[in-house]
Amino acid sequence: MDSSKRRIPFQKKIGTGLSPEAFHDKINNKIITGHVGLLESINIVAEGLGWKLDEEYDEVIIEGTPNIHELIIWGVHGDIGRVAVTVNTIPRAV
């Protein structure tokens, strides 16, 4: 994910600009969170469908008719994703 175009607080939250060593140190000590949300969303969808995931990463392979292979190359822009979830939830809330 290219966080260089995102707001500064977000960049700090996910560790933009840190060396790999500093990034892993801050992640391990829970000083920064890294990018969160996608994995949680995938797990919610899988649970709702009654699926058990084989692995967890930014790629989805579903064997079926038709087969689906989706790879999220640059991540999902969190603000846009949040708006999409909110808008798509409106019919269920009404």
C-alpha positions as CSV (number, residue, x, y, z in Angstrom):
1,M,0.0,0.0,0.0
2,D,1.3,3.4,-0.9
3,S,0.7,5.5,2.2
4,S,2.7,8.5,0.9
5,K,-0.6,10.0,-0.3
6,R,-2.4,9.4,2.9
7,R,-2.8,11.8,5.9
8,I,0.3,12.2,8.2
9,P,-1.4,10.6,11.3
10,F,-2.2,7.5,9.3
11,Q,1.4,7.3,8.0
12,K,2.7,7.5,11.6
13,K,0.2,4.9,12.7
14,I,1.4,2.3,10.1
15,G,5.1,3.1,10.3
16,T,5.7,4.8,7.0
17,G,9.3,5.7,6.5
18,L,10.7,3.5,9.2
19,S,13.5,1.1,8.6
20,P,12.4,-2.6,8.5
21,E,14.1,-3.1,11.9
22,A,12.4,-0.1,13.5
23,F,9.1,-1.1,12.0
24,H,9.2,-4.7,13.3
25,D,10.4,-3.4,16.8
26,K,7.4,-1.0,17.0
27,I,4.9,-3.6,15.7
28,N,6.2,-6.2,18.2
29,N,6.0,-3.7,21.1
30,K,2.5,-2.5,19.9
31,I,3.7,1.1,19.5
32,I,2.3,1.1,15.9
33,T,-0.5,-1.1,14.5
34,G,0.4,-1.4,10.9
35,H,-2.5,-1.6,8.4
36,V,-5.5,-3.1,10.0
37,G,-9.0,-3.9,8.8
38,L,-8.6,-6.1,5.7
39,L,-7.9,-9.2,7.6
40,E,-10.7,-8.5,10.0
41,S,-13.1,-7.9,7.1
42,I,-12.1,-11.2,5.4
43,N,-12.6,-13.1,8.6
44,I,-16.1,-11.6,9.1
45,V,-17.1,-12.6,5.5
46,A,-15.7,-16.1,5.9
47,E,-17.5,-16.6,9.2
48,G,-20.7,-15.4,7.7
49,L,-20.4,-17.9,4.9
50,G,-19.4,-20.7,7.3
51,W,-16.0,-20.9,5.7
52,K,-12.7,-21.9,7.3
53,L,-9.8,-20.0,5.8
54,D,-6.6,-22.0,4.8
55,E,-4.4,-18.9,5.0
56,E,-4.7,-15.1,5.7
57,Y,-3.2,-12.6,3.3
58,D,-4.2,-10.0,0.6
59,E,-5.1,-12.6,-2.0
60,V,-8.3,-14.6,-2.3
61,I,-8.6,-17.8,-4.2
62,I,-12.1,-19.5,-4.3
63,E,-12.4,-22.8,-6.0
64,G,-15.9,-23.1,-7.5
65,T,-17.9,-22.3,-10.6
66,P,-16.4,-20.0,-11.7
67,N,-13.1,-20.0,-9.9
68,I,-12.1,-16.7,-8.4
69,H,-8.6,-15.4,-8.0
70,E,-8.3,-11.8,-6.5
71,L,-5.1,-10.1,-5.6
72,I,-5.1,-6.7,-3.9
73,I,-1.9,-5.2,-5.1
74,W,-1.7,-1.8,-3.5
75,G,-4.0,-2.4,-0.5
76,V,-7.4,-0.9,0.1
77,H,-7.6,2.9,0.8
78,G,-9.1,2.8,4.3
79,D,-11.2,6.0,4.0
80,I,-12.8,4.8,0.7
81,G,-13.3,1.4,2.1
82,R,-15.0,2.8,5.2
83,V,-17.4,4.9,3.0
84,A,-18.2,1.9,0.8
85,V,-19.1,-0.3,3.9
86,T,-21.2,2.5,5.3
87,V,-23.1,3.1,2.1
88,N,-23.6,-0.6,1.5
89,T,-25.0,-1.1,5.0
90,I,-27.7,1.5,4.6
91,P,-30.3,-0.9,3.0
92,R,-29.8,-3.4,5.8
93,A,-30.2,-0.7,8.4
94,V,-33.4,0.6,6.8
